[in-house]
Amino acid sequence: MATVVLLSGGSGTRLWPLSNEARSKQFLKVLRDKEGNSQSMVQRVVSQIRAATPKTEILVATSASQVSSIQAQVEGQYGIAVEPSRRDTAPAIMLAGSFLHSVRGLSDDEPVVVMPIDSYVEDSYFELVDTLVDAVRKNVSDIVLLGVKPTRPSESYGYIVPDPRSFAEAGAAMRVASFKEKPSREDAERLISEGALWNCGVFAFRLGYIRAITARYTEATSYDDLAASYGDLPKRSFDYEVVEQADSVSVVSYDGMWKDLGTWNTLAEEMRDSQAGRVVSNDIPNTHVINELNIPLVALGIENAVIVATPDGILVSDKAASASMKPYVEHAAEGRAMYEARNWGDYRVLDHAVYGSGARSLTKYLRISAGSQISYQRHRLREEIWTVVDGTGEVVVEGDVRPVRQGDAVSIPRGSLHGIRALSDLHIIEVQIGSSLTEDDIERFGFYWD
């Protein structure tokens, strides 16, 4: 049995406005499973791992902002290691290693395979997990990578160059001679002719290896202590900080479909539906339109484009140009996220206002799924008013429990402990009033109805 660590990191700004800090690209349900049901990248990857290697243990390494989305989308047994702050892949993997040792109780000899959580690949990709684990157990090298056989001389990827002498050696793993990051087209063509592979960010090693590297930066050994001193770890990628400094590295080749669905251009290729939401259009060649707003969107005569309207913004872009949108999005998306999925349902910000007195109000629409509840919590800087527009449930304020249904209103003074659970799907309009209206102003105290 082996352990797979899935790295769930960035927000995917190149898929704005559908993807943002609160709703990262890996959680977007824009794909389809074999039965035709909507599926996210996270759900696809987890299901592929479980099918290919049923005995594999899964640990997700992520930030606090993504925990609710993971819990809402991934069922079954798995662990979550939460980064106190985002510091790139090297510290995230070090923290995950500490979790496996001090929380899961794994020995230093146990193999660990690290993978991105948003890989779009064939099932055979995950079948190579056993090959990586076997190479680690045989001490082929300190680190064993997975490399993708290139289909074109791309200038966007990093390349792993195997040692030519290792091609004649028995076994699937080849010694690595060097690395090349984002070469020119001419260099990429030469590298491919030499047998180079694309670096897809997959690493395998013994747990003790990464724990020894972590010890170079901190004396913390337990997961809690390392999380508390997380800022002591280097804010660099695992490739630069560890792999390219290692004395002994090997690579296993994967010859199959591998795509980075990080841009609208590539994601649209795998979307079965070219339109979603309230969309009216004529027959537009190779154009995808997504509308999450409660108003109609009409699209006419714009070919090879992506049109996306969400509460966070509106994008109209040529598909090729969308790959270069990151600097524009960083300027456009300076405010808070207007939509977020949680393990209990989701919410959408409807309005935000500042008044002459300095007071602020924020209006949200909340959907709480039947059988779910929000945490027992309080706010220091705001009061809230909940109006139930549909569904039934129970609300608790300072230990006082009462039923709620359509038309009921609940006033929650600032500083009051409160919670709510849905008996049927609950739809609520929440109005916040206070001096600071952020998600940081929440103190959680578990769940009232545990």
C-alpha positions as CSV (number, residue, x, y, z in Angstrom):
1,M,0.0,0.0,0.0
2,A,1.2,3.5,-0.8
3,T,0.1,7.1,-0.1
4,V,-0.7,9.6,-2.7
5,V,-0.5,13.3,-1.8
6,L,-2.6,15.5,-4.0
7,L,-1.5,19.1,-4.2
8,S,-4.5,21.5,-4.4
9,G,-3.0,24.9,-4.7
10,G,-3.7,28.0,-6.8
11,S,-6.8,29.8,-7.7
12,G,-6.6,29.4,-11.5
13,T,-6.8,33.1,-12.4
14,R,-6.5,32.2,-16.1
15,L,-10.1,30.8,-15.8
16,W,-11.5,34.0,-14.4
17,P,-14.3,34.9,-13.7
18,L,-15.5,31.3,-13.2
19,S,-12.4,30.6,-11.1
20,N,-11.2,32.7,-8.2
21,E,-9.6,32.5,-4.7
22,A,-12.8,31.0,-3.3
23,R,-13.6,28.7,-6.2
24,S,-10.4,27.3,-7.7
25,K,-10.4,25.8,-11.2
26,Q,-10.1,22.2,-9.9
27,F,-13.6,22.5,-8.3
28,L,-15.4,23.7,-11.4
29,K,-18.0,21.0,-12.5
30,V,-17.5,21.6,-16.2
31,L,-16.4,18.0,-17.2
32,R,-18.5,14.9,-17.5
33,D,-18.0,11.4,-16.1
34,K,-18.6,8.2,-18.0
35,E,-22.3,8.4,-17.2
36,G,-22.6,12.0,-18.4
37,N,-22.9,13.5,-14.9
38,S,-21.2,16.9,-14.2
39,Q,-17.7,16.4,-12.7
40,S,-14.9,18.5,-11.4
41,M,-11.2,17.9,-12.0
42,V,-10.8,17.0,-8.3
43,Q,-13.6,14.4,-8.6
44,R,-12.2,13.0,-11.8
45,V,-8.6,12.6,-10.4
46,V,-9.7,11.0,-7.1
47,S,-12.0,8.5,-8.9
48,Q,-9.2,7.6,-11.3
49,I,-6.7,7.0,-8.4
50,R,-9.2,4.8,-6.6
51,A,-9.9,2.8,-9.7
52,A,-6.3,2.3,-10.7
53,T,-4.9,1.6,-7.2
54,P,-7.7,0.8,-4.8
55,K,-5.5,0.3,-1.7
56,T,-3.8,3.7,-2.0
57,E,-4.3,6.1,0.8
58,I,-5.0,9.7,-0.3
59,L,-3.9,12.9,1.5
60,V,-4.9,16.3,0.1
61,A,-2.5,19.2,0.8
62,T,-4.3,22.4,0.5
63,S,-5.1,25.9,1.9
64,A,-7.8,26.7,4.5
65,S,-9.9,28.4,1.8
66,Q,-10.3,25.2,-0.2
67,V,-11.1,22.7,2.6
68,S,-14.9,23.2,2.4
69,S,-14.8,22.7,-1.4
70,I,-12.8,19.5,-1.0
71,Q,-15.2,18.2,1.6
72,A,-18.2,19.1,-0.5
73,Q,-16.9,17.2,-3.6
74,V,-14.8,14.3,-2.4
75,E,-16.5,11.4,-0.6
76,G,-14.9,8.4,1.2
77,Q,-11.8,8.1,3.3
78,Y,-8.9,10.6,2.8
79,G,-6.9,13.1,4.9
80,I,-6.4,16.8,4.6
81,A,-3.2,18.7,5.5
82,V,-4.0,22.4,5.7
83,E,-1.3,25.1,5.0
84,P,-1.4,28.1,7.3
85,S,-0.5,30.2,4.3
86,R,0.3,29.7,0.7
87,R,4.1,29.2,0.3
88,D,4.5,27.2,-2.9
89,T,4.9,23.4,-3.4
90,A,8.1,22.8,-1.4
91,P,6.7,23.8,2.0
92,A,3.3,22.2,1.2
93,I,5.0,18.8,0.6
94,M,7.1,19.2,3.7
95,L,4.0,19.8,5.8
96,A,2.2,16.9,4.2
97,G,5.2,14.7,5.1
98,S,5.0,15.8,8.7
99,F,1.2,15.0,8.7
100,L,1.9,11.5,7.4
101,H,4.5,10.8,10.0
102,S,3.0,12.4,13.2
103,V,-0.7,12.1,12.5
104,R,-1.0,9.0,10.3
105,G,1.9,7.2,12.0
106,L,3.7,6.2,8.7
107,S,7.3,5.1,9.1
108,D,10.2,6.8,7.3
109,D,10.5,3.8,4.9
110,E,7.0,4.2,3.4
111,P,6.8,5.4,-0.2
112,V,5.0,8.6,-0.9
113,V,3.8,9.8,-4.4
114,V,3.0,13.5,-4.8
115,M,0.7,14.6,-7.7
116,P,-1.3,17.7,-8.8
117,I,-5.0,17.4,-8.0
118,D,-6.0,18.8,-11.4
119,S,-4.3,16.5,-13.9
120,Y,-6.3,15.7,-17.0
121,V,-5.0,12.4,-18.1
122,E,-5.9,8.8,-19.1
123,D,-6.4,6.1,-16.5
124,S,-3.0,4.6,-17.4
125,Y,-1.3,7.6,-15.9
126,F,-2.5,6.6,-12.4
127,E,-1.7,2.9,-13.1
128,L,2.0,4.1,-13.0
129,V,1.7,4.9,-9.3
130,D,2.6,1.3,-8.5
131,T,5.6,1.6,-10.9
132,L,6.8,4.7,-9.0
133,V,6.3,3.0,-5.6
134,D,8.2,-0.1,-6.8
135,A,11.1,2.0,-7.9
136,V,11.2,3.8,-4.6
137,R,11.2,0.5,-2.7
138,K,14.0,-0.8,-4.8
139,N,16.1,2.3,-4.0
140,V,16.5,3.2,-7.7
141,S,17.1,6.8,-6.6
142,D,16.2,9.3,-3.8
143,I,13.4,10.8,-6.0
144,V,11.5,9.2,-8.8
145,L,9.7,11.4,-11.2
146,L,6.9,10.8,-13.8
147,G,7.6,12.4,-17.2
148,V,5.2,12.8,-20.1
149,K,6.3,11.9,-23.6
150,P,6.0,15.1,-25.5
151,T,3.6,15.5,-28.4
152,R,5.0,18.8,-29.7
153,P,8.0,21.1,-28.9
154,S,6.2,23.2,-26.3
155,E,7.9,26.3,-24.9
156,S,5.5,26.4,-21.9
157,Y,6.7,23.3,-20.0
158,G,9.7,22.1,-18.1
159,Y,11.7,19.2,-19.5
160,I,13.4,16.2,-17.8
161,V,16.4,14.9,-19.7
162,P,17.2,11.2,-19.0
163,D,20.8,10.0,-19.0
164,P,21.3,8.3,-22.4
165,R,23.2,5.5,-20.7
166,S,20.1,4.5,-18.7
167,F,18.0,3.6,-21.7
168,A,19.7,0.3,-21.9
169,E,19.2,-0.5,-18.3
170,A,16.5,-2.9,-17.2
171,G,13.5,-1.5,-15.4
172,A,11.1,1.3,-16.0
173,A,13.0,4.1,-14.2
174,M,15.8,6.0,-16.1
175,R,18.4,8.1,-14.4
176,V,18.0,11.9,-14.9
177,A,20.9,13.8,-16.4
178,S,19.5,17.4,-16.3
179,F,16.4,19.7,-16.4
180,K,15.4,22.5,-18.7
181,E,12.7,25.0,-17.9
182,K,10.6,26.5,-20.7
183,P,13.1,26.2,-23.5
184,S,12.9,28.0,-26.9
185,R,11.2,26.0,-29.7
186,E,14.5,25.1,-31.2
187,D,15.8,23.8,-27.8
188,A,12.6,22.0,-27.2
189,E,12.9,20.1,-30.6
190,R,16.5,19.2,-29.7
191,L,15.5,18.0,-26.2
192,I,12.8,15.8,-27.6
193,S,15.2,14.3,-30.1
194,E,17.3,13.4,-27.1
195,G,14.5,11.6,-25.3
196,A,13.4,14.4,-23.0
197,L,10.1,14.3,-21.2
198,W,7.7,16.9,-20.0
199,N,7.8,17.5,-16.2
200,C,4.2,17.0,-15.0
201,G,4.9,17.7,-11.3
202,V,4.8,14.1,-10.0
203,F,7.4,13.0,-7.4
204,A,7.9,9.8,-5.4
205,F,10.2,9.2,-2.5
206,R,10.5,7.6,0.9
207,L,8.8,9.6,3.7
208,G,12.1,9.8,5.6
209,Y,13.7,11.6,2.7
210,I,11.4,14.6,2.8
211,R,11.5,14.7,6.6
212,A,15.3,14.9,6.5
213,I,15.1,17.8,4.1
214,T,12.5,19.5,6.3
215,A,14.9,19.2,9.3
216,R,17.3,21.5,7.5
217,Y,15.0,24.5,8.0
218,T,13.2,23.8,11.3
219,E,13.5,21.8,14.5
220,A,9.7,21.2,14.5
221,T,8.9,17.5,14.0
222,S,5.1,17.3,14.7
223,Y,2.5,18.4,12.3
224,D,1.1,21.1,14.7
225,D,4.6,22.5,15.5
226,L,5.6,22.6,11.8
227,A,2.3,24.4,10.9
228,A,3.1,26.9,13.7
229,S,6.5,27.6,12.2
230,Y,5.5,27.3,8.6
231,G,7.0,30.7,7.8
232,D,10.5,29.2,8.4
233,L,10.2,27.0,5.3
234,P,11.5,28.2,2.0
235,K,8.9,29.7,-0.3
236,R,9.9,27.9,-3.4
237,S,8.7,25.2,-5.7
238,F,9.6,21.6,-4.9
239,D,11.3,21.3,-8.3
240,Y,13.7,24.1,-7.6
241,E,14.2,23.6,-3.9
242,V,14.5,19.8,-3.8
243,V,14.5,18.0,-7.1
244,E,17.1,20.0,-9.0
245,Q,19.4,19.9,-5.9
246,A,19.1,16.2,-5.4
247,D,22.1,13.8,-6.0
248,S,20.0,11.0,-7.3
249,V,16.9,11.4,-9.5
250,S,15.2,9.0,-11.8
251,V,12.2,9.3,-14.1
252,V,9.4,6.9,-15.3
253,S,8.0,7.7,-18.8
254,Y,4.2,8.1,-19.4
255,D,3.1,7.8,-23.0
256,G,-0.5,9.0,-23.1
257,M,-2.9,11.9,-23.1
258,W,-1.9,14.7,-20.7
259,K,-3.4,18.2,-20.7
260,D,-3.1,21.3,-18.6
261,L,-6.7,22.6,-18.4
262,G,-5.5,25.9,-17.0
263,T,-6.7,28.2,-19.8
264,W,-10.1,28.7,-21.4
265,N,-8.6,27.5,-24.7
266,T,-7.7,24.1,-23.3
267,L,-10.6,23.7,-20.9
268,A,-13.1,24.3,-23.7
269,E,-11.8,21.4,-25.6
270,E,-13.0,19.0,-22.9
271,M,-16.3,20.7,-22.1
272,R,-19.2,18.7,-23.6
273,D,-21.6,21.6,-23.4
274,S,-20.8,24.8,-25.3
275,Q,-23.5,26.8,-23.4
276,A,-24.7,26.9,-19.8
277,G,-27.2,29.2,-18.0
278,R,-29.5,31.7,-19.5
279,V,-27.9,32.0,-22.9
280,V,-29.5,32.9,-26.3
281,S,-27.3,32.6,-29.4
282,N,-27.2,31.6,-33.0
283,D,-24.9,28.8,-34.2
284,I,-21.5,30.2,-33.3
285,P,-18.5,28.1,-34.4
286,N,-16.2,27.1,-31.5
287,T,-17.6,29.6,-29.0
288,H,-18.4,28.7,-25.4
289,V,-20.8,30.8,-23.4
290,I,-21.4,30.4,-19.6
291,N,-23.9,32.6,-17.8
292,E,-24.3,32.4,-14.0
293,L,-26.2,35.6,-13.7
294,N,-30.0,35.7,-13.3
295,I,-30.3,37.8,-16.4
296,P,-30.3,36.7,-20.1
297,L,-27.2,36.8,-22.1
298,V,-27.4,37.1,-25.9
299,A,-24.3,36.1,-28.0
300,L,-24.3,36.5,-31.7
301,G,-21.6,36.1,-34.4
302,I,-18.5,35.9,-32.2
303,E,-16.5,33.0,-33.3
304,N,-13.6,31.1,-31.5
305,A,-14.4,32.9,-28.3
306,V,-15.2,32.4,-24.6
307,I,-17.9,34.5,-23.0
308,V,-18.4,34.1,-19.2
309,A,-20.7,36.1,-16.9
310,T,-20.6,35.5,-13.2
311,P,-21.1,37.6,-10.1
312,D,-17.3,38.2,-10.0
313,G,-17.1,39.7,-13.5
314,I,-17.7,39.3,-17.2
315,L,-15.1,38.0,-19.7
316,V,-15.3,38.3,-23.5
317,S,-12.2,36.9,-25.1
318,D,-10.8,35.3,-28.2
319,K,-9.8,31.7,-27.1
320,A,-6.2,32.1,-28.1
321,A,-5.9,35.5,-26.3
322,S,-7.4,34.1,-23.1
323,A,-4.2,32.3,-22.4
324,S,-2.5,35.7,-21.7
325,M,-5.2,37.1,-19.5
326,K,-3.5,36.7,-16.1
327,P,-2.1,40.3,-15.7
328,Y,-5.5,41.8,-16.7
329,V,-7.4,39.6,-14.3
330,E,-5.0,40.5,-11.4
331,H,-6.1,44.1,-11.9
332,A,-9.8,43.3,-12.4
333,A,-10.3,40.8,-9.6
334,E,-9.1,43.0,-6.7
335,G,-12.3,42.7,-4.6
336,R,-13.7,39.8,-2.6
337,A,-15.0,36.7,-4.3
338,M,-18.8,36.9,-4.9
339,Y,-19.5,33.2,-4.9
340,E,-18.2,30.3,-2.8
341,A,-19.1,26.6,-2.5
342,R,-19.0,25.2,1.0
343,N,-19.5,21.7,2.5
344,W,-23.0,22.7,3.5
345,G,-24.0,24.3,0.2
346,D,-23.0,27.6,-1.3
347,Y,-23.5,31.4,-1.1
348,R,-23.6,34.3,-3.5
349,V,-23.0,38.0,-2.7
350,L,-25.9,40.0,-4.0
351,D,-25.0,43.5,-2.8
352,H,-22.4,45.5,-0.8
353,A,-23.0,49.1,0.3
354,V,-21.2,51.7,2.4
355,Y,-23.3,54.5,4.0
356,G,-22.5,58.1,5.1
357,S,-22.3,57.0,8.7
358,G,-19.5,54.6,7.9
359,A,-21.7,51.6,8.4
360,R,-21.6,48.8,5.8
361,S,-24.1,46.2,4.7
362,L,-23.6,43.0,2.7
363,T,-26.5,41.0,1.3
364,K,-26.0,37.3,0.5
365,Y,-28.1,34.5,-0.9
366,L,-27.4,31.2,1.0
367,R,-28.4,27.7,0.0
368,I,-28.0,25.1,2.7
369,S,-28.5,21.5,1.5
370,A,-31.0,19.2,3.3
371,G,-29.3,17.5,6.2
372,S,-26.4,20.0,6.4
373,Q,-25.6,22.7,8.9
374,I,-23.3,25.6,9.2
375,S,-20.8,25.7,12.1
376,Y,-21.8,27.0,15.6
377,Q,-20.2,30.5,15.3
378,R,-20.2,34.1,16.2
379,H,-19.1,37.5,14.8
380,R,-17.4,40.3,16.7
381,L,-17.9,43.1,14.1
382,R,-21.3,42.5,12.6
383,E,-24.9,41.6,13.2
384,E,-26.9,39.5,10.8
385,I,-30.6,39.1,9.8
386,W,-31.7,35.9,8.1
387,T,-34.9,35.7,6.1
388,V,-36.0,32.2,5.0
389,V,-37.4,32.4,1.5
390,D,-37.9,28.6,1.0
391,G,-37.4,25.3,2.9
392,T,-37.5,24.2,6.5
393,G,-34.9,24.0,9.2
394,E,-33.8,24.7,12.8
395,V,-31.9,27.8,14.0
396,V,-30.1,28.2,17.3
397,V,-29.1,31.5,18.9
398,E,-27.2,31.4,22.2
399,G,-28.6,27.9,22.9
400,D,-32.2,28.8,22.0
401,V,-33.5,26.4,19.3
402,R,-36.5,27.0,17.2
403,P,-37.9,25.8,13.8
404,V,-37.9,28.1,10.8
405,R,-39.7,28.0,7.5
406,Q,-40.6,30.2,4.5
407,G,-41.2,33.8,5.6
408,D,-39.5,33.6,9.0
409,A,-36.8,36.1,10.0
410,V,-34.0,35.6,12.5
411,S,-32.1,38.5,14.1
412,I,-28.5,37.6,15.3
413,P,-26.8,40.3,17.4
414,R,-23.1,40.7,17.1
415,G,-21.2,38.4,19.5
416,S,-24.1,35.9,19.7
417,L,-23.4,32.2,19.1
418,H,-25.6,30.9,16.3
419,G,-26.1,28.1,13.8
420,I,-28.7,26.7,11.5
421,R,-29.4,23.3,9.9
422,A,-31.6,22.4,7.0
423,L,-34.3,19.8,7.2
424,S,-35.1,20.4,3.6
425,D,-33.1,22.5,1.2
426,L,-33.0,26.0,2.8
427,H,-32.8,29.2,0.8
428,I,-31.9,32.3,2.9
429,I,-31.3,35.9,2.3
430,E,-28.7,37.1,4.8
431,V,-28.1,40.8,5.5
432,Q,-24.9,41.7,7.4
433,I,-24.5,45.1,9.1
434,G,-21.3,46.3,10.7
435,S,-18.0,48.0,10.4
436,S,-16.1,45.1,8.8
437,L,-17.9,42.4,6.7
438,T,-15.3,39.8,5.8
439,E,-15.1,36.0,6.1
440,D,-12.3,36.5,8.7
441,D,-14.8,37.7,11.3
442,I,-15.9,34.2,12.2
443,E,-15.1,32.2,15.3
444,R,-16.2,28.6,15.0
445,F,-17.2,26.3,17.8
446,G,-17.8,23.0,16.1
447,F,-21.3,22.0,15.2
448,Y,-24.4,22.4,17.4
449,W,-26.2,19.3,16.1
450,D,-23.4,16.8,16.3
